[in-house]
Amino acid sequence: MLISLVYWLNYLDIFIYLLTVFCLVLLMILITRILSPRNFDFEKLSVYECGFESIVTTRIKFNISFVTIAVLYLIFDLEIILLFPWIFYYQYATAFTFGIICLFFFIILLGFVYEWKCGALSWRKSQK
């Protein structure tokens, strides 16, 4: 029992920090609820589009390249996020882990080259 208590006392600072953060967030929410005015009218509840009344439908056509580039950005952004832990672990890495990381980046590189050759990264339609 004593070992268990000593173990949890090591985390006492973290628990106090989390409790303090939770209480501060609740306090800020309560203060905002109490002090903020609640006078809702038509202008506050209406849609605001850069000062203009919205007169067009929301179903407008747009270039699908925006979505394609956004998805590709997310994929390669995740690759970079996966790179950061490896940078700090590199000094302890063995040849096997280095090979796995190289394989990972090679697969990502193949995907990038494939997207580039297919024309997914260009704004103009490819002439095939």
N, CA and C of each residue as an Amber inpcrd file, in Angstrom:
protein
   384
   0.8190000  -1.2000000   0.0000000   0.0000000   0.0000000   0.0000000
   0.8580000   1.2570000   0.0000000   1.9570000   1.2090000   0.7720000
   2.8340000   2.3600000   0.8670000   3.5230000   2.6460000  -0.4680000
   3.9010000   1.5970000  -1.1860000   4.5370000   1.7800000  -2.4920000
   3.5620000   2.4110000  -3.4680000   2.3140000   2.0050000  -3.4100000
   1.3000000   2.5720000  -4.2880000   1.0840000   4.0480000  -3.9890000
   1.0690000   4.4130000  -2.7210000   0.8830000   5.8130000  -2.3320000
   2.0670000   6.6600000  -2.7850000   3.2580000   6.1640000  -2.6190000
   4.4580000   6.8860000  -3.0470000   4.4520000   7.0490000  -4.5680000
   3.9990000   6.0240000  -5.2650000   3.9170000   6.0970000  -6.7250000
   2.9890000   7.2230000  -7.1660000   1.8160000   7.3210000  -6.5520000
   0.8530000   8.3490000  -6.9460000   1.2660000   9.7310000  -6.4710000
   2.0710000   9.8240000  -5.4160000   2.5490000  11.1360000  -4.9730000
   3.4940000  11.7540000  -5.9850000   4.1380000  10.9300000  -6.7960000
   4.9870000  11.4740000  -7.8580000   4.1810000  12.2570000  -8.8820000
   2.9180000  11.9180000  -9.0280000   2.0470000  12.5920000  -9.9940000
   1.1730000  13.6660000  -9.3550000   1.4240000  14.0090000  -8.1300000
   0.6030000  14.9960000  -7.4370000   0.6560000  16.3580000  -8.1190000
   1.8240000  16.7620000  -8.5940000   1.9410000  18.0560000  -9.2830000
   1.0740000  18.1050000 -10.5360000   1.0470000  17.0270000 -11.2770000
   0.2370000  16.9820000 -12.4980000  -1.2490000  17.0480000 -12.1590000
  -1.6580000  16.3250000 -11.1310000  -3.0680000  16.3610000 -10.7190000
  -3.4740000  17.7470000 -10.2570000  -2.6120000  18.4080000  -9.4900000
  -2.9060000  19.7700000  -9.0330000  -2.9930000  20.7140000 -10.2230000
  -2.0890000  20.5710000 -11.1650000  -2.1180000  21.4090000 -12.3660000
  -3.4140000  21.2070000 -13.1520000  -3.7950000  19.9610000 -13.3850000
  -5.0220000  19.6890000 -14.1400000  -6.2560000  20.1980000 -13.4040000
  -6.2920000  20.0410000 -12.0930000  -7.4130000  20.5470000 -11.3080000
  -7.4800000  22.0650000 -11.3770000  -6.3320000  22.7260000 -11.2980000
  -6.2900000  24.1860000 -11.4030000  -6.7590000  24.6560000 -12.7720000
  -6.3070000  24.0210000 -13.8180000  -6.7260000  24.3890000 -15.1750000
  -8.2310000  24.1910000 -15.3340000  -8.7440000  23.0720000 -14.8690000
 -10.1720000  22.7950000 -14.9600000 -10.9780000  23.8530000 -14.2050000
 -10.5510000  24.2140000 -13.0060000 -11.2640000  25.2270000 -12.2240000
 -11.1970000  26.5950000 -12.8810000 -10.0380000  26.9490000 -13.4490000
  -9.9300000  28.2420000 -14.1340000 -10.8260000  28.3180000 -15.3610000
 -10.8950000  27.2400000 -16.1010000 -11.7680000  27.2190000 -17.2850000
 -13.2250000  27.3670000 -16.8600000 -13.6320000  26.6330000 -15.8470000
 -15.0080000  26.7690000 -15.3440000 -15.2850000  28.1780000 -14.8360000
 -14.3210000  28.7600000 -14.1400000 -14.4870000  30.1160000 -13.6390000
 -14.6460000  31.1160000 -14.7860000 -13.8380000  30.9820000 -15.8320000
 -13.9540000  31.8920000 -16.9810000 -15.2890000  31.7380000 -17.6950000
 -15.7520000  30.5020000 -17.8290000 -17.0470000  30.2800000 -18.4720000
 -18.1640000  30.8950000 -17.6450000 -18.1250000  30.7000000 -16.3410000
 -19.1630000  31.2600000 -15.4740000 -19.1420000  32.7830000 -15.4790000
 -17.9680000  33.3780000 -15.4170000 -17.8780000  34.8430000 -15.4410000
 -18.4090000  35.3830000 -16.7610000 -18.0850000  34.7300000 -17.8550000
 -18.5900000  35.1620000 -19.1550000 -20.1000000  35.0510000 -19.2180000
 -20.6540000  33.9580000 -18.7110000 -22.1120000  33.7790000 -18.7100000
 -22.8080000  34.8290000 -17.8690000 -22.2120000  35.1930000 -16.7570000
 -22.8480000  36.1490000 -15.8450000 -22.7440000  37.5700000 -16.3750000
 -21.5820000  37.9620000 -16.8920000 -21.3440000  39.3450000 -17.2750000
 -21.7330000  39.6960000 -18.7040000 -21.9100000  38.7350000 -19.5690000
 -22.1930000  39.0650000 -20.9670000 -23.6580000  39.4590000 -21.1360000
 -23.8980000  40.4850000 -21.9680000 -25.2860000  40.8880000 -22.2230000
 -25.9870000  39.8660000 -23.1170000 -27.2950000  39.7570000 -22.9220000
 -28.0780000  38.7950000 -23.7030000 -29.2180000  39.5050000 -24.4410000
 -28.8740000  40.3740000 -25.3440000 -29.8950000  41.0370000 -26.1450000
 -29.7320000  40.6100000 -27.6000000 -30.4710000  39.5820000 -27.9750000
 -30.4050000  39.0440000 -29.3210000 -31.4380000  39.7420000 -30.1890000
 -31.0250000  40.2170000 -31.3390000 -31.9430000  40.8190000 -32.2880000
 -31.6710000  40.2370000 -33.6690000 -32.3850000  40.7280000 -34.6480000
 -32.3000000  40.1690000 -35.9900000 -30.8970000  40.2950000 -36.5720000
 -30.2330000  41.4330000 -36.3750000 -28.9020000  41.6250000 -36.9500000
 -27.8830000  40.6600000 -36.3600000 -27.9870000  40.4120000 -35.0660000
 -27.0190000  39.5060000 -34.4450000 -27.2440000  38.0660000 -34.8600000
 -28.4690000  37.6900000 -35.1300000 -28.7710000  36.3170000 -35.4800000
 -28.7070000  36.0490000 -36.9720000 -28.5580000  37.1030000 -37.7950000
 -28.5290000  36.9040000 -39.2410000 -27.1220000  36.5220000 -39.6950000
 -27.0510000  35.9770000 -40.9000000 -25.7820000  35.5600000 -41.4760000
 -25.0100000  36.8000000 -41.9070000 -23.7390000  36.8530000 -41.5700000
 -22.8970000  37.9910000 -41.9350000 -21.9050000  37.5590000 -42.9920000
 -21.9860000  38.1450000 -44.1570000 -21.0880000  37.8320000 -45.2650000
 -20.3880000  39.1140000 -45.7070000 -19.3770000  39.5090000 -44.9940000
 -18.5550000  40.6680000 -45.3490000 -19.3960000  41.9360000 -45.5100000
 -20.4190000  42.0800000 -44.7290000 -21.2440000  43.2690000 -44.7880000
 -22.3530000  43.2220000 -45.8120000 -22.4360000  42.1770000 -46.6060000
 -23.4590000  42.0600000 -47.6240000 -24.5110000  41.0430000 -47.1870000
 -25.7270000  41.2760000 -47.6120000 -26.7720000  40.2860000 -47.3880000
 -26.4990000  39.0860000 -48.2860000 -26.6710000  37.9120000 -47.7470000
 -26.4240000  36.7340000 -48.5820000 -27.6130000  36.5390000 -49.5190000
 -27.3470000  36.6570000 -50.8180000 -28.4260000  36.5730000 -51.8030000
 -28.2800000  35.3570000 -52.7030000 -27.1560000  34.6690000 -52.6140000
 -26.9570000  33.4970000 -53.4500000 -27.0840000  32.2500000 -52.6010000
 -27.3310000  31.1610000 -53.2600000 -27.4410000  29.8970000 -52.5600000
 -26.0490000  29.4230000 -52.1270000 -26.0060000  28.5640000 -51.1580000
 -24.7230000  28.0510000 -50.6890000 -24.2070000  26.9210000 -51.5690000
 -25.0090000  26.4580000 -52.4830000 -24.6200000  25.3610000 -53.3700000
 -24.0020000  25.9200000 -54.6440000 -22.8080000  26.4630000 -54.5300000
 -22.1270000  26.9940000 -55.7110000 -21.0100000  26.0410000 -56.0960000
 -20.6600000  26.0610000 -57.3800000 -19.5840000  25.2100000 -57.8680000
 -18.2410000  25.8570000 -57.5620000 -17.2980000  25.0370000 -57.1850000
 -15.9450000  25.5230000 -56.9990000 -14.9800000  24.4500000 -57.4880000
 -13.7620000  24.8580000 -57.6730000 -12.7420000  23.9850000 -58.2250000
 -12.4100000  22.8780000 -57.2260000 -12.4730000  21.6430000 -57.6570000
 -12.1910000  20.5060000 -56.7920000 -10.7130000  20.4260000 -56.4210000
  -9.8750000  21.1800000 -57.1050000  -8.4460000  21.1860000 -56.7900000
  -8.1860000  21.6730000 -55.3730000  -9.0560000  22.5450000 -54.8580000
  -8.8930000  23.0000000 -53.4780000  -8.9730000  21.8210000 -52.5120000
  -9.9340000  20.9570000 -52.7030000 -10.1100000  19.8040000 -51.8310000
  -8.9650000  18.8280000 -52.0100000  -8.5520000  18.6070000 -53.2500000
  -7.4540000  17.6750000 -53.5220000  -6.1730000  18.1440000 -52.8610000
  -5.8530000  19.4130000 -53.0180000  -4.6320000  19.9500000 -52.4130000
  -4.7310000  19.8910000 -50.8910000  -5.9020000  20.1580000 -50.3370000
  -6.0660000  20.1060000 -48.8750000  -5.8520000  18.6940000 -48.3460000
  -6.3880000  17.6920000 -49.0210000  -6.2100000  16.3080000 -48.5750000
  -4.7480000  15.8930000 -48.7060000  -4.1160000  16.2670000 -49.7970000
  -2.6970000  15.9380000 -49.9610000  -1.8450000  16.6480000 -48.9180000
  -2.2100000  17.8680000 -48.5990000  -1.4830000  18.5910000 -47.5510000
  -1.6070000  17.8560000 -46.2200000  -2.8030000  17.3850000 -45.8840000
  -2.9900000  16.6580000 -44.6330000  -2.1420000  15.3860000 -44.5880000
  -2.0840000  14.6770000 -45.6950000  -1.2920000  13.4430000 -45.7310000
   0.1780000  13.7440000 -45.4800000   0.7220000  14.7330000 -46.1650000
   2.1400000  15.0240000 -46.0020000   2.4200000  15.7580000 -44.7000000
   1.4340000  16.4480000 -44.1630000   1.5890000  17.0590000 -42.8610000
   1.6790000  15.9840000 -41.7820000   0.8830000  14.9400000 -41.9110000
   0.9720000  13.8250000 -40.9650000   2.3240000  13.1260000 -41.0580000
   2.8740000  13.0850000 -42.2510000   4.2130000  12.5000000 -42.4040000
   5.2240000  13.2900000 -41.5920000   5.1530000  14.5990000 -41.6490000
   6.0780000  15.4400000 -40.8960000   5.8480000  15.2750000 -39.3910000
   4.5950000  15.1430000 -38.9820000   4.3040000  14.9280000 -37.5600000
   4.9070000  13.6060000 -37.0940000   4.8610000  12.5860000 -37.9210000
   5.4730000  11.3080000 -37.5610000   6.9970000  11.3700000 -37.5750000
   7.5440000  12.3720000 -38.2310000   8.9920000  12.5220000 -38.2770000
   9.5490000  13.0590000 -36.9580000   8.8280000  13.9160000 -36.2620000
   9.3460000  14.5570000 -35.0540000   9.7480000  13.5850000 -33.9500000
   8.9510000  12.6100000 -33.5850000   9.4150000  11.6910000 -32.5400000
  10.6640000  10.9160000 -32.9570000  10.7510000  10.6050000 -34.2310000
  11.9130000   9.8670000 -34.6950000  13.1880000  10.7070000 -34.5920000
  13.0630000  12.0040000 -34.7860000  14.2290000  12.8890000 -34.6790000
  14.8040000  12.8200000 -33.2670000  13.9460000  12.8120000 -32.2650000
  14.4350000  12.7690000 -30.8910000  14.9010000  11.3730000 -30.4870000
  14.3940000  10.3530000 -31.1490000  14.7400000   8.9800000 -30.8260000
  15.9320000   8.4860000 -31.6460000  16.3790000   9.2780000 -32.5760000
  17.3940000   8.8540000 -33.5330000  18.6820000   8.3650000 -32.8600000
  19.1070000   8.9860000 -31.7870000  20.3630000   8.5890000 -31.1390000
  20.2900000   7.2010000 -30.5140000  19.0670000   6.7170000 -30.2340000
  18.8950000   5.3920000 -29.6550000  18.4710000   4.3420000 -30.6870000
  18.3110000   4.7690000 -31.9190000  17.7720000   3.8750000 -32.9520000
  18.8000000   2.8310000 -33.3760000  18.2810000   1.6780000 -33.7190000
  19.1270000   0.6140000 -34.2580000  19.0400000   0.6480000 -35.7810000
  19.7640000  -0.2390000 -36.4110000  19.7260000  -0.3060000 -37.8750000
  18.3490000  -0.7380000 -38.3620000  17.6710000  -1.5720000 -37.5920000
  16.3280000  -2.0190000 -37.9750000  15.3380000  -0.8590000 -37.9780000
  15.3510000  -0.0540000 -36.9030000  14.4200000   1.0810000 -36.8640000
  14.7640000   2.1060000 -37.9380000  16.0390000   2.2940000 -38.2030000
  16.4220000   3.2030000 -39.2750000  15.9090000   2.6980000 -40.6180000
  15.9900000   1.3960000 -40.8350000  15.4660000   0.8120000 -42.0740000
  13.9610000   0.9710000 -42.1950000  13.2420000   0.8000000 -41.0790000
  11.7870000   0.9740000 -41.0970000  11.4200000   2.4110000 -41.4240000
  12.1120000   3.3650000 -40.8260000  11.8410000   4.7810000 -41.1090000
  12.1620000   5.1000000 -42.5650000  13.2660000   4.5720000 -43.0730000
  13.6050000   4.7960000 -44.4880000  12.5510000   4.1890000 -45.4080000
  12.0480000   3.0110000 -45.0590000  10.9740000   2.3960000 -45.8380000
   9.7120000   3.2580000 -45.8090000   9.3830000   3.7910000 -44.6350000
   8.2180000   4.6670000 -44.5000000   8.3490000   5.8840000 -45.4110000
   9.5100000   6.5340000 -45.3730000   9.6980000   7.7150000 -46.2100000
   9.7700000   7.3640000 -47.6890000  10.2800000   6.2020000 -48.0170000
  10.2990000   5.7720000 -49.4130000   8.8780000   5.5660000 -49.9410000
   8.0030000   4.9740000 -49.1290000   6.6050000   4.7770000 -49.5450000
   5.9140000   6.1270000 -49.7070000   6.1540000   7.0420000 -48.7770000
   5.5700000   8.3850000 -48.8940000   6.1210000   9.0910000 -50.1310000
   7.4000000   8.9310000 -50.4060000   7.9990000   9.5400000 -51.5940000
   7.3960000   8.9650000 -52.8730000   7.1670000   7.6470000 -52.9040000
   6.5160000   7.0390000 -54.0630000   5.1150000   7.6190000 -54.2730000
   4.3770000   7.7960000 -53.1920000   3.0490000   8.4050000 -53.2970000
   3.1170000   9.8260000 -53.8210000   4.1140000  10.5840000 -53.3730000
   4.2730000  11.9600000 -53.8330000   4.6110000  12.0070000 -55.3180000
   5.5300000  11.1460000 -55.7500000   5.8990000  11.0990000 -57.1680000
   4.7010000  10.6810000 -58.0140000   3.9230000   9.7180000 -57.5330000
   2.7270000   9.2850000 -58.2610000   1.7230000  10.4300000 -58.4050000
   1.4890000  11.1770000 -57.3130000   0.5660000  12.3170000 -57.3860000
   1.0820000  13.3840000 -58.3320000   2.3810000  13.5900000 -58.3190000
   2.9710000  14.5900000 -59.1910000   2.8220000  14.1790000 -60.6530000
   3.0950000  12.9120000 -60.9700000   2.9900000  12.4270000 -62.3460000
   1.5440000  12.4090000 -62.8260000   0.5980000  12.1320000 -61.9280000
  -0.8180000  12.1290000 -62.3170000  -1.3700000  13.5330000 -62.5060000
  -0.6500000  14.5340000 -62.0590000  -1.1090000  15.9130000 -62.2080000
  -2.0160000  16.3700000 -61.0860000  -2.0150000  15.6700000 -59.9590000
  -2.8840000  16.0660000 -58.8510000  -2.4170000  17.3570000 -58.1890000
  -1.1640000  17.7160000 -58.3700000  -0.6290000  18.9150000 -57.7410000
  -0.6950000  20.1450000 -58.6370000  -1.1360000  19.9940000 -59.8710000
  -1.2160000  21.1420000 -60.7720000  -2.6490000  21.6720000 -60.8200000
  -2.7810000  22.9750000 -61.0010000  -4.1050000  23.5870000 -61.0350000
  -4.7740000  23.3960000 -62.3970000  -3.9540000  23.2810000 -63.4380000
  -4.5230000  23.1100000 -64.7730000  -4.7560000  21.6320000 -65.0470000
  -5.7300000  21.3530000 -65.8690000  -5.9890000  19.9590000 -66.2640000
  -4.8450000  19.4650000 -67.1290000  -4.4110000  18.2520000 -66.8880000
  -3.3130000  17.6920000 -67.6760000  -3.8110000  17.3150000 -69.0630000
  -2.9400000  17.4710000 -70.0330000  -3.2690000  17.1460000 -71.4270000
  -2.8060000  15.7300000 -71.7210000  -3.6670000  14.7340000 -71.5480000
  -3.2890000  13.3430000 -71.8090000  -3.8890000  12.8640000 -73.0970000
